[in-house]
Amino acid sequence: MDRPAGPPPLWRRLSQGGLFAACAAGLLAAGVLLGRWWFAPAVPPGGGAPPGENQAAGEPEPTFETLTHLVVPPSKLAAAGVQTEKLRRRTVQEELWVTGKLVLNEDRLAHVHPLVEGRVFRVEVRFGQEVKAGQVLAVIDSPQVGEAKLAFVRNRIATQIARVNHEWAETIRRNTQELIQAIRQEVPVAELDKRFHGRPMGQYRAELITAYANLQKARIDYDRVKTLTTVVRGKDILAAKTELERAQAILKALLEQTSFTVLQNALKAKQELDRAQAALAESRARLHILGYSDEELASLDPAAEGRAVAHYAVRAPFDATVISKDVVIDERVGPNTQMFRLADLSTLWVQADIYQKHLPLVRSLRGKQIRFRAPPDDEEYRATVFFTGELLDENTRTLRLLAQVDNSQRVLKAGMFVQVGIPSGTGREVLLLPAEAVQEYQGHRFVFVRVGPDRFERRLVEVGPARNGLVEVRQGLRPGEAVVVKGAFALKSELVRELGGIEAED
């Protein structure tokens, strides 16, 4: 007999729903087990609880205060480069710490004033800009500079003209003196003309040769007349003799006068050249004082420069930084006007005031290095002492100590207050550690002490400030303990991971 149509019986519906529920529950349980196996931390070699499970079941999760030991597999230790060092006492120099400050190196400080009066035509640099030696800081429009340049050019041209005149006068003197010498040696006229052809002498050639030729003619005439046998022989001889003597006198006077004249002309030309050269040297020196080089003066051309001939460039005396700029365009300036203040910040001075009772500590410091700490991180630096003072300040009764420190990285700033260490001459034994061995987490400073092949103890410590990469351990460690000096940060990361994976603090 057929059953009536309708919903299936309750037991069948329950049995079908239960089957589905059972299947779903089984799949969920399998997923949970697989997830626990997949994400479970590795068990260290040799057994033991995996990281984060050092406590027994049911115990609370570890905290920084309770987690004092750490087990790290050897493979991780090797990868992290963990190294230990037995702690031992070392002798350090005791120091007196005094307050000081950083100041500018006054040997490399420049107050830039113009050497001339004028109006600022252009400003080339900005406040805080680094400049090189010789770099133009500003340009001044100065009539004084323009007049000095024009005077230099005039004197240069006058010197060139005077030099040419002197060379010409000297050539004429030399040639004329040689001609005079040849005439006195009675060289024939034809030979004179041939020997001195083309050699400059001015009008002296014609005058001397004419007078010499007249003398030669008078001598020939006289010799000819003496051979005559006529009745008038006496009268002719007298006339010829007179003419000969006259020609000799004229030539002699002309030789003396010409010799004197050419020498005098050469001396005058030399004097004119000397005066022109002196004026040129004076105008050159004036421009040298203003900072112009010989190369700049050699190429000086007022016609080509035009208005710029009156421009005067104010230049940096050395490599420096512009720490003060007190000038603007169109401002009237002069030698009493400070336009810029430059400082070479690659070195600074450490300045400290030493009280009278501590003077014996600084007597032998000149030329030696001292150390100082610069806040806020109290990093240490070294400076070389170059001045230990000679007089006490009347008001403070202190002695000024100065030391120079390298600042090529521009980390230190003038005006900083610092702590300066003055060696006391005595020493003490302390425990020293490399600064990188000390780690910090949640305000606690600690190191790792090796207590087994793969076991380390976290030890809270109290340390002093770093010095030369080392710190003094004041509390928390004993001599002879093996402290981790390399790879301590990797152990810290393992420690933080066991605390729940909280990101490490620097």
C-alpha positions in Angstrom: 0.0 0.0 0.0 1.5 3.4 -1.1 2.4 6.0 1.5 0.8 9.3 1.1 2.9 12.1 -0.3 4.4 14.7 2.1 7.6 15.6 4.0 9.9 12.7 5.0 9.6 11.4 8.5 11.4 13.2 11.3 13.9 10.4 11.9 15.0 10.5 8.3 15.4 14.3 8.3 17.5 14.1 11.5 19.6 11.3 10.2 20.4 13.2 7.0 21.2 16.5 8.9 23.4 14.6 11.3 25.4 13.1 8.5 26.1 16.5 7.0 27.0 18.0 10.4 29.4 15.2 11.2 31.2 15.7 7.9 31.6 19.4 8.5 32.9 18.8 12.0 35.5 16.4 10.7 36.8 18.7 8.1 37.1 21.6 10.6 39.0 19.4 13.0 41.4 18.3 10.3 42.0 22.0 9.3 42.8 22.9 12.9 45.3 20.1 13.3 47.0 21.0 10.0 47.3 24.6 11.0 48.8 23.8 14.3 51.4 21.5 12.6 52.1 24.1 9.9 52.5 27.2 12.2 54.1 25.4 15.1 57.7 26.7 16.0 60.5 24.4 15.3 61.8 22.2 18.1 65.5 22.9 18.8 67.9 20.1 18.1 68.5 17.7 21.0 64.9 18.1 22.2 63.5 20.7 24.5 60.5 22.9 24.2 60.1 25.0 21.0 60.5 28.8 21.3 57.6 30.3 23.2 56.8 27.0 25.0 59.5 26.9 27.7 56.7 27.1 30.3 54.6 24.2 31.3 51.2 23.8 30.0 48.8 26.1 31.7 51.5 28.5 32.8 51.2 32.2 31.9 53.0 33.6 28.8 56.6 34.8 29.5 57.4 38.5 30.2 60.6 40.4 30.0 61.0 40.1 33.7 60.5 36.3 33.7 62.3 35.4 30.5 66.0 35.5 31.7 67.4 32.6 29.7 67.5 32.0 26.0 68.3 28.8 24.0 69.5 29.4 20.5 70.4 26.6 18.0 74.1 26.6 16.9 73.1 27.2 13.3 71.5 30.5 14.2 74.5 31.4 16.4 76.8 30.9 13.4 74.6 32.9 11.0 74.4 35.8 13.5 78.2 35.8 14.0 77.8 35.6 17.8 81.1 36.1 19.7 81.8 36.2 23.4 84.6 37.8 25.4 85.6 37.2 29.0 85.1 40.3 31.1 88.2 41.7 32.8 89.2 44.8 34.6 91.1 47.5 32.8 92.8 50.7 34.0 91.3 53.9 32.7 92.5 57.5 33.2 90.6 59.5 35.7 89.3 62.8 34.3 88.0 66.1 35.6 84.8 67.0 33.7 84.2 70.7 33.2 81.6 72.6 31.2 82.8 74.1 27.9 81.4 75.2 24.6 82.2 75.1 20.9 83.1 78.4 19.2 84.2 79.4 15.8 87.8 79.0 14.8 89.0 82.6 14.9 91.9 81.8 12.7 89.5 81.0 9.9 87.0 83.8 10.5 86.7 86.7 8.1 84.8 90.0 8.4 84.6 91.1 4.7 84.8 94.8 4.1 85.2 96.4 0.6 88.5 98.3 0.0 86.7 101.0 -2.0 83.7 103.2 -1.8 80.8 102.7 -4.2 77.3 101.3 -4.7 76.4 97.6 -4.6 75.7 96.6 -8.1 75.1 92.8 -7.6 75.1 90.3 -4.7 76.2 86.8 -5.7 75.7 84.7 -2.6 73.1 83.9 0.0 73.1 83.5 3.8 74.4 80.0 4.7 76.0 79.3 1.3 79.3 77.6 1.1 81.9 79.5 -1.0 85.3 78.7 -2.4 88.4 80.8 -2.1 88.4 83.6 -4.7 84.6 83.3 -5.4 82.8 86.5 -6.0 80.5 87.5 -3.1 79.3 90.9 -4.5 80.1 93.4 -7.2 80.5 97.2 -6.4 80.1 100.0 -8.9 83.0 102.3 -7.8 84.3 105.4 -9.7 87.5 105.0 -7.7 88.1 101.6 -9.3 87.3 103.0 -12.8 89.7 105.9 -12.4 92.5 103.5 -11.2 92.0 101.2 -14.1 92.0 104.1 -16.6 95.2 105.6 -15.0 96.8 102.2 -15.3 95.9 101.9 -19.0 97.2 105.5 -19.7 100.5 104.7 -17.9 100.8 101.5 -19.8 100.5 103.3 -23.1 102.9 106.0 -22.0 105.4 103.4 -21.0 105.2 101.7 -24.3 105.8 105.0 -26.2 108.6 105.9 -23.9 110.2 102.5 -24.4 110.1 102.9 -28.2 111.6 106.4 -27.9 114.3 105.2 -25.7 115.2 102.3 -27.9 115.3 104.6 -31.0 117.5 107.2 -29.2 119.8 104.4 -28.0 120.1 103.1 -31.5 120.9 106.5 -32.9 123.5 107.1 -30.2 125.2 103.7 -30.8 125.3 104.2 -34.6 126.5 107.8 -34.4 129.2 106.9 -31.9 130.5 104.2 -34.2 130.5 106.7 -37.1 132.4 109.2 -35.0 134.9 106.6 -34.2 135.3 105.6 -37.9 135.8 109.3 -38.8 138.5 109.7 -36.2 140.2 106.7 -37.6 140.1 108.5 -41.0 138.2 105.8 -42.8 137.6 106.9 -46.4 134.3 108.5 -47.2 133.3 105.8 -49.7 134.0 103.2 -47.0 131.9 105.1 -44.4 128.9 105.3 -46.8 129.1 101.6 -47.4 129.6 100.6 -43.8 126.8 102.7 -42.3 124.3 102.5 -45.1 120.8 101.9 -43.7 121.7 102.4 -40.1 119.5 105.1 -38.5 121.3 108.2 -37.2 119.0 111.0 -38.0 120.5 114.2 -39.3 123.9 113.4 -37.8 124.9 111.2 -40.7 124.7 114.0 -43.3 126.3 116.6 -40.9 129.3 114.4 -39.9 130.0 113.0 -43.4 129.7 116.4 -45.0 132.1 117.9 -42.5 134.5 115.0 -42.9 134.4 115.2 -46.7 135.1 119.0 -46.5 138.1 118.2 -44.4 139.3 115.6 -46.8 138.9 118.2 -49.7 140.7 120.9 -47.8 143.6 118.5 -47.1 143.8 117.6 -50.8 143.8 121.2 -51.8 146.5 122.1 -49.4 148.7 119.3 -50.5 148.1 120.4 -54.2 148.9 124.0 -53.5 152.2 123.2 -51.8 153.4 121.7 -55.1 152.9 124.9 -57.1 156.0 127.0 -58.3 154.4 130.2 -59.3 155.1 133.6 -57.7 151.8 133.5 -55.8 152.7 130.2 -54.1 152.9 131.7 -50.7 149.5 133.3 -50.8 147.7 130.2 -52.1 149.5 128.0 -49.5 148.3 130.3 -46.8 144.7 130.3 -48.0 144.7 126.5 -48.4 146.2 126.0 -45.0 143.6 128.3 -43.5 140.8 126.4 -45.1 142.3 123.1 -43.9 142.5 124.4 -40.4 139.0 125.7 -40.6 137.6 122.3 -41.8 139.5 120.5 -39.1 138.0 122.8 -36.4 134.5 122.4 -37.8 134.8 118.7 -37.9 136.3 118.5 -34.4 133.6 120.7 -32.9 130.9 118.8 -34.7 132.2 115.5 -33.5 132.2 116.7 -29.9 128.8 118.3 -30.2 127.2 115.3 -31.9 128.7 112.9 -29.4 127.3 115.0 -26.5 123.9 115.5 -28.2 123.2 111.8 -29.0 124.2 110.8 -25.5 122.0 113.5 -24.0 119.1 112.5 -26.1 119.5 108.9 -25.1 119.6 109.9 -21.4 116.5 112.0 -21.7 114.7 109.1 -23.4 115.8 106.8 -20.6 114.5 109.2 -18.0 111.2 109.5 -19.7 111.0 105.7 -19.8 111.9 105.5 -16.1 109.2 108.1 -15.2 106.6 106.2 -17.3 107.5 102.9 -15.7 107.3 104.4 -12.2 103.8 105.8 -12.9 102.8 102.4 -14.4 104.2 100.5 -11.3 102.3 102.9 -9.0 99.0 102.4 -10.8 99.6 98.6 -10.9 100.4 98.5 -7.2 97.2 100.4 -6.5 95.2 97.8 -8.4 97.1 95.0 -6.7 96.1 96.4 -3.4 92.5 96.2 -4.6 93.0 92.5 -5.3 93.6 92.5 -9.1 96.1 90.0 -10.4 98.7 90.5 -13.1 96.7 88.3 -15.5 93.7 90.5 -15.0 95.7 93.7 -15.6 97.3 92.3 -18.7 93.9 91.7 -20.3 92.4 95.0 -19.1 90.6 96.8 -21.9 88.4 99.7 -20.9 87.0 100.1 -24.4 85.8 96.5 -24.3 84.5 96.6 -20.7 82.5 99.8 -21.1 80.6 100.6 -17.9 82.0 97.4 -16.2 85.4 99.1 -16.0 84.2 100.6 -12.7 83.0 97.2 -11.3 84.9 95.9 -8.3 84.5 92.3 -7.2 84.5 91.4 -3.5 85.9 87.9 -3.1 86.0 85.2 -0.5 89.5 85.0 1.1 89.2 81.2 1.7 86.8 78.3 1.6 84.1 79.1 4.1 80.4 79.4 4.9 78.5 82.7 4.7 77.3 83.2 8.4 76.3 86.8 8.0 75.1 88.9 5.0 74.7 92.6 5.7 74.3 94.1 2.3 71.6 94.6 -0.4 71.6 95.9 -3.9 72.1 99.7 -4.4 73.4 100.1 -0.9 76.2 102.6 -0.5 79.3 100.8 1.0 82.8 101.7 1.9 85.9 100.4 3.8 84.0 100.8 7.1 81.0 98.7 5.9 80.9 95.0 6.9 79.3 93.3 4.0 79.7 89.6 4.9 81.0 87.4 7.7 82.6 84.1 6.6 83.7 81.2 8.7 85.5 78.0 7.9 83.4 75.4 9.8 85.6 72.4 8.9 87.3 73.0 12.3 86.0 74.4 15.5 87.5 75.4 18.9 86.6 73.8 22.2 86.6 76.5 24.9 86.7 75.6 28.6 87.3 77.7 31.7 89.6 76.0 34.3 89.4 77.1 37.9 92.5 78.1 39.8 92.7 74.9 41.9 92.8 72.8 38.8 95.6 74.7 37.0 98.2 71.9 37.6 96.1 69.6 35.5 96.5 71.7 32.4 100.1 72.7 32.5 101.3 69.9 30.2 98.2 69.7 27.9 99.5 71.9 25.1 99.8 69.9 21.9 98.0 66.9 23.5 94.5 65.6 22.8 91.6 65.7 25.2 88.1 64.3 24.8 84.7 66.0 25.2 81.1 64.9 25.0 78.5 66.7 22.9 74.8 66.4 23.9 72.2 65.2 23.2 73.7 61.7 22.6 76.9 62.4 24.6 79.0 61.1 21.7 82.7 61.6 22.3 85.1 63.6 20.2 88.8 64.4 20.5 90.4 67.8 20.2 94.0 69.0 20.3 94.9 71.6 22.9 96.8 74.6 21.5 96.3 77.3 24.2 96.2 76.9 28.0 96.1 80.6 28.9 98.5 82.9 30.6 96.2 85.2 32.7 93.2 84.4 35.0 90.0 86.2 34.3 89.6 88.9 37.0 85.8 88.2 37.4 85.6 84.4 37.2 89.2 83.6 38.4 89.4 81.0 35.6 92.0 80.2 32.9 90.9 79.9 29.3 91.7 76.6 27.6 91.3 76.2 23.8 91.5 73.1 21.7 90.8 72.5 18.0 88.5 69.7 16.8 88.0 68.5 13.2 84.4 69.1 12.0 84.7 68.1 8.3 81.4 66.2 8.7 79.7 69.3 10.0 78.2 67.3 12.9 79.3 69.8 15.6 77.8 73.3 15.8 79.3 76.4 17.1 77.5 77.5 20.3 77.0 73.9 21.6 77.7 73.4 25.3 79.9 70.3 25.9 81.5 68.4 28.7 85.3 68.5 28.5 87.5 65.8 30.1 90.7 67.1 31.7 93.1 64.2 32.6 93.7 64.1 36.3 96.9 62.0 36.2 95.4 59.1 38.2 93.8 55.9 37.0 91.3 53.3 38.3 90.3 49.7 37.3 86.9 49.3 35.7 85.0 46.7 33.7 84.8 47.7 30.1 82.6 46.3 27.3 82.1 47.2 23.6 79.2 49.6 23.4 77.4 47.2 20.8 77.3 44.5 23.5 74.7 46.5 25.5 71.1 46.2 24.2 68.0 48.1 25.3 64.4 47.0 25.4 61.4 48.7 27.1 63.8 51.1 29.0 66.0 48.2 30.3 69.7 47.9 29.4 71.1 44.4 29.3 73.7 42.1 28.0 73.8 38.4 27.2 76.1 36.1 29.2 76.9 32.7 27.8 76.1 29.9 30.3 76.2 27.0 27.9 77.0 26.0 24.3 73.6 27.2 23.2 72.3 28.8 26.3 72.5 32.5 27.2 71.4 34.5 30.3 69.9 38.0 29.9 71.6 40.2 32.5 70.4 43.7 33.4 73.4 46.1 33.7 74.2 49.7 34.7 76.7 51.3 32.4 78.5 54.6 32.0 78.7 56.8 28.9 80.5 55.4 25.8 84.2 56.2 25.3 86.1 55.2 22.3 83.5 52.5 21.5 83.6 51.1 25.1 81.3 51.5 28.1 82.0 51.1 31.7 80.0 48.4 33.5 79.1 49.7 36.9 76.7 47.0 38.0 75.3 43.6 36.9 78.5 41.7 35.8 81.5 40.1 37.4 85.0 39.6 36.0 85.5 36.4 34.1 82.0 36.1 32.7 81.7 35.3 29.0 79.7 38.3 27.6 78.4 38.4 24.0 80.3 41.2 22.3 79.3 40.4 18.6 75.8 39.5 17.4 74.0 40.7 20.6 71.3 42.3 18.5 70.4 39.0 16.9 70.0 37.4 20.4 67.8 40.4 21.3 65.6 39.6 18.3 65.3 36.0 19.4 64.3 37.2 22.9 61.7 39.6 21.5 60.3 36.8 19.3 59.8 34.6 22.3 58.0 37.4 24.1 55.3 37.3 21.4 57.0 38.8 18.3 56.9 42.4 19.5 59.1 44.5 17.3 62.6 45.3 18.8 63.4 48.7 20.0 66.5 50.5 18.9 
